[in-house]
């Protein structure tokens, strides 16, 4: 559970740093354009963060699958030596 919390915190931190890649119009003098650009930027940042979280979860799943395979092989070996 701590690993997931750390991954989420890291992804959010990276997401906040990615704000430097602004969508044009955020600093517009037209309030409507600026507001819409800010919303678009916020959604882009959320999408980027979610993609990083999905990638992290995929890596976690791969690790668990490898651990499961190792545990199965270990069990198989133990059964063979115990017969």
Secondary structure, 3 states (H helix, E strand, C coil): CHHHHHHHHHHHHHHHHHHHCCCCCCCCCCHHHHHHHHHHHHHHHHHHHHHHHHHHHHHHHHHHHHHHHHHHHHHHHHHHHHC
